Amino acid sequence: MNAISTTLPEPPLNWELPSRGHVGMLCLIAAESAIFVIFVVAYIFYIGKSLSGPTPKEVLHAPIFFSICLLSSSITIHYAINAIRKGNMQLFKAWWLGTIALGAAFLFGTALEWHHLIYIEGLTISTNLFGTTYYSLVGLHGFHVIIGLIALSTVMIFTFSGDVKQEHAERVDVLSLYWHFVDVVWVVVFTVVYIIGR
């Protein structure tokens, strides 16, 4: 008598390849992270090695309010993505616009700080090692915020013209990954510059 086979068929695999957009953005974030690591290490290495003033303790004041603005924008963009996935375009516009406003507020705060440092405290990129590393690191982050705001504003323009719809949620989500990256990097920069570096 033949033995009855008890082998069950294998269930089909439901795994799908990640979208090219997400993979591409994650690769970009990895590359940009490496650049930031270099700048952060340089800043930490040169802390306290300036031969002349001013020093970080003398001139730096932690931008708490503007940092809260930037970090809050991660929350608003999260809600914007949820809204577009549900097809609620009006809510998406509101949250997306809020993200842009918070990012712009952060940049305004950076501009105020730099104006104070340059014209009141006399700290420029060529003043001393602190000035060089400070403007390089904070400026690099500010540049990334500007790029992010340009991208967010472009999406906003296309949204108001009716070209961004629910089916574009995946693409918009890819851009949100970049914005979250910018926010996470600021946590590192803030910690190094305004806490460790002082």
N, C-alpha and C positions, 0 to 999 in steps of 0.2 A: 504494500500500500504506500503510495507516494505521500510524502510529508506535505502538509498544507503550508503554503508560504504565508508568513505573518508580517512580511515587510510592507510597511505603509508607504504610499507615494510621498515624496518630499513636497512640502508646501512651496508654492511659487515665491520667488524672491520679489519683494515690493520695493527694494532699494532703487533709487533713481540717482543719476549723476547730478551733482550740484550745478546750478546755473553758471554759465560762463561769466556773467556779470559779477556774481558773488566771488567766484574764484579769482577773477581779475582784480577786484577791489581788495581782497585779502592779500594777494601778492603785492599790490601797491602799498598796503598798510605795513606789510612785513619789511619792505624796502625802506619806507619812510621811518619806520621804527628804528632801523639800524642807523640811519642818519641822526636821529634824535639822541640815540644812545651815545654816539660819538661826541655830540655837542654837550650833553649832560656830563659825561666823564671829563671833558675838557674844563667845564665850569667848576666841577668839584676839585679837580687837580690844581687849578689856579686860585682857589679860595685862599685869601690871606697872603698872597705872594706879590701883591702890588707894592711898589716901592714908594708910591705917593698916593695921596687921597684924591677924591673922597672914597670912603669905604662903604660897603653895603649897609653897615649898621647906622652910618651917619645919614644916608640919603634915601634908603628904601623903606617904603610903607606898604604893607600887604594890601592889595586891592580886593578886599573881602567882598564888597558889594558887587563889583563887576565880575568877580570869579563866580559868585552865586548866579549871576545872570547867565554866564556861559554854561555852567553845569545844569542849570534849569532848562536850557535849550535842548538837552538830551531827552528830557521828559516831554517837552512839547513836540519834538519830532517823532517820538515814540507814539504819541497819541495821533499825530498826523498820519502815520503809516497805518494805524488801526482804522482810522476813519476812511482812508481811501480803499482799504481792503473790503470794507463794508459798503462801499459805494456812496458814502456820505461826503460829497464833494464840497459842500459848504463848510462843514466842520473841518475837512482837510485843509481848506484855504485858511481858515482861522488859525489852526494850530501851526501850519507851515509859516504863515505870516508872523506869528508869535516867535517862532524859531529864528527867523531872519532878524526881527527886532532885538531879540536878546543877544544874538551874535554881534549885531551892529553896536549895541550898548557896550559890549565887552571891548570892541575895537576902539570906541570912543574913550573908554577908560584907559586903555593902553596909550592912546594919543595924549591924553591929559598927563599921564605919568611921565611920558617921554618929554613933553614940553617942560614940565617942572624940572626934570633931571638935567635937561640940556641948558635951559635958559635961567633957571634959578640956582641949581646946584653946580652947574658947570661940568657935568659929566657927559662926555661924548665917547664915541667908539674908540677914539685915539687918546683919551686922557690917561688911562692906565690899563692894566690887565683885567681888572674888574669891569671897566667900561666895555672893553673889547668882547669879553665872554658874555657879559650881560646882554648887550644889544644883539649879539649873534644868536644866543639861545632864545631870548624872548622875541626877537625879530623873526626868527625862523618859525616860531609858533604863530606869530601874528600873520605871517605870509600865508600859512596854511588856513588860517581863519578867513582871510580875504578870498582865497581860492574857493573855500567852502561857501562863503556868502554869494559869490558870483554864480556858483552852480545852483544854490538854493533859489536865488533870484530868477535865474533862467527858467527853472521849473515853475516858479510862481507866474511868470509872464505867460508861459504856455498854458498854465492852468486857467488863467483869466481869459485867454483866447479860446478856451474849450478844447485844446488839443491833448490835455492830460485827463485820462479817465480811469475808471476802476481797473481796467485791464493792464494799466501801466504800473500797478502797485509794486510788482516785483522789481522794476527798474528804479522806481523811487526809493525802494527799500535799500537797494545797493548804495545809493547816495547817502542814505542815513547812516550806513556803516562808517563812511568817511567822517561824518560829523561826530559820531560817537568816539571815533579815534582821536579827533581833535580835542574833544573834551577830556578824554583819559590822559592824553599827553599833557594837558594843562595841569592836571592834578600832580603829575611828576614834576613839571617845571616849577609850579608854585611851591612844592615841598622843597625842592633843591635851592631855589633862589631866595624865597622869603622866610624859610624856616631853617634849613641846614646852613645855608650860605651866610646867615646873619650871626 
